[in-house]
Amino acid sequence: MLARSPDGFLESDFADEGLPDVPDVPGMISFPTQAYYAWLTRSFAAGQGAVVEVGTFLGRSTVHLAAGMAAAGRKDPLYCYDGFRWQPHYASTLDLGLADGESFQPHFEANVRPVHPHLVVTACDLLDLHWQRGPIELLVLDAPKQLPEISATLATFSPVLRPGSLVVMEDFLYFPAYTLAWVIGRLGDRVSLQHVVRESHTVGVRIEAPLEAERAQGVDFQPLRATPAEAEAGWDALLDPLPDDARTRLGPGRILHLYDLGEEDLARARLRERAIGDAEQLEWERLAGTHLQHRYPGLFAELGLRRALDPRRADDRARIWRQLRRTIRAPYLAARRGARRALDALGASR
Ligand SMILES: C[S@@+](CC[C@H](N)C(=O)[O-])C[C@H]1O[C@@H](n2cnc3c(N)ncnc32)[C@H](O)[C@@H]1O
């Protein structure tokens, strides 16, 4: 059971916090998550342990963590882990002229060091992670998505995660990556839900009791070892405490899990029962163009989806644009609220 934190639970798009003035680094996290990360290190973390990020890519997330640390006057290191190996599919969105497998660490460092020079960067595979630098207050994860990597990450860091530490996970609410939420759900009352970032897939959980590293490797962490009844009960427990929007985003994880357990009929029945909103429909349509169509053919058949969105078609373009507008809205709101605050302050000082 992943209950809401007794110390206060926050669901926000963090638009009120605004975005720090940092270089525009290519990356994969949304505006609300960027604002959340800057807020975390500026206002939330109390400096009672290290700030560690696993899965930096070129540093879009890192510059926001770094900007928050700089704003808080922190001079302690920001610890960063990534394999830093260029992959062919990155080139479809960004061309740095790197060969497959070549290190992009120099690009990462060039992006982040101007914001916070106190970086300690480790290039390694998640299965080789190590940590010997004492307690961690804030652990931000955006690389471990599959069971072996999630287990290795938890096993590495859980000895230094104390009650009160925060573990932030990108993609927690992204249903195709449901293993992450499932494993965290298995930690039971050792963790509690503290932050849910709106219009995003990011969640922060508070450590309530020491985690035992070997629990991270336990058989019950393996989604495919669950019986269908255990899966259903696990998903009820995981989804119940979530706010509505987050529950909707993660909800189809149950359906993929049941399908992966060989329960296609049950998964299709659960899919038929769902009230699928516009955003979720769009996501299924997008996924229809990925390898998931081959992994879950029965689900895509149930949805009548045989093709991916095509930006050359007018109706698809309109739907893609609607999705983009949602993403663009957050910084616009942040700027507007910032301006209003400045005007209010001006008015108050007269
Ligand atoms: C989704 S990206 C991170 C995005 C980043 N947080 C941002 O703001 O743009 C995932 C990162 O995890 C790293 N990664 C994935 N699997 C890894 C592994 N097994 N070992 C080390 N790094 C890994 C990739 O190199 C990539 O940079």
Ligand as a Chemical Component Dictionary entry (heavy atoms), coordinates in Angstrom:
data_LIG
# 
_chem_comp.id                   LIG 
_chem_comp.type                 NON-POLYMER 
_chem_comp.pdbx_formal_charge   0 
_chem_comp.three_letter_code    LIG 
# 
loop_
_chem_comp_atom.comp_id 
_chem_comp_atom.atom_id 
_chem_comp_atom.alt_atom_id 
_chem_comp_atom.type_symbol 
_chem_comp_atom.charge 
_chem_comp_atom.model_Cartn_x 
_chem_comp_atom.model_Cartn_y 
_chem_comp_atom.model_Cartn_z 
_chem_comp_atom.pdbx_ordinal 
LIG C1  C1  C 0  15.050 9.382  -20.007 1  
LIG S1  S1  S 1  16.735 9.731  -20.097 2  
LIG C2  C2  C 0  16.979 10.938 -18.844 3  
LIG C3  C3  C 0  16.384 12.253 -19.214 4  
LIG C4  C4  C 0  16.858 13.409 -18.388 5  
LIG N1  N1  N 0  16.509 13.258 -17.002 6  
LIG C5  C5  C 0  16.330 14.721 -18.941 7  
LIG O1  O1  O 0  15.938 15.585 -18.143 8  
LIG O2  O2  O -1 16.332 14.908 -20.153 9  
LIG C6  C6  C 0  17.446 8.292  -19.420 10 
LIG C7  C7  C 0  18.924 8.353  -19.210 11 
LIG O3  O3  O 0  19.270 7.165  -18.514 12 
LIG C8  C8  C 0  20.456 6.649  -19.021 13 
LIG N2  N2  N 0  20.395 5.186  -18.863 14 
LIG C9  C9  C 0  19.422 4.358  -19.280 15 
LIG N3  N3  N 0  19.723 3.085  -18.979 16 
LIG C10 C10 C 0  20.931 3.127  -18.352 17 
LIG C11 C11 C 0  21.767 2.128  -17.800 18 
LIG N4  N4  N 0  21.428 0.830  -17.831 19 
LIG N5  N5  N 0  22.919 2.516  -17.221 20 
LIG C12 C12 C 0  23.264 3.831  -17.173 21 
LIG N6  N6  N 0  22.507 4.825  -17.691 22 
LIG C13 C13 C 0  21.349 4.471  -18.269 23 
LIG C14 C14 C 0  20.514 7.065  -20.484 24 
LIG O4  O4  O 0  21.865 7.190  -20.889 25 
LIG C15 C15 C 0  19.754 8.385  -20.477 26 
LIG O5  O5  O 0  20.653 9.464  -20.430 27 
# 
loop_
_chem_comp_bond.comp_id 
_chem_comp_bond.atom_id_1 
_chem_comp_bond.atom_id_2 
_chem_comp_bond.value_order 
_chem_comp_bond.pdbx_ordinal 
LIG C1  S1  SING 1  
LIG S1  C2  SING 2  
LIG S1  C6  SING 3  
LIG C2  C3  SING 4  
LIG C3  C4  SING 5  
LIG C4  N1  SING 6  
LIG C4  C5  SING 7  
LIG C5  O1  DOUB 8  
LIG C5  O2  SING 9  
LIG C6  C7  SING 10 
LIG C7  O3  SING 11 
LIG C7  C15 SING 12 
LIG O3  C8  SING 13 
LIG C8  N2  SING 14 
LIG C8  C14 SING 15 
LIG N2  C9  SING 16 
LIG N2  C13 SING 17 
LIG C9  N3  DOUB 18 
LIG N3  C10 SING 19 
LIG C10 C11 SING 20 
LIG C10 C13 DOUB 21 
LIG C11 N4  SING 22 
LIG C11 N5  DOUB 23 
LIG N5  C12 SING 24 
LIG C12 N6  DOUB 25 
LIG N6  C13 SING 26 
LIG C14 O4  SING 27 
LIG C14 C15 SING 28 
LIG C15 O5  SING 29 
# 
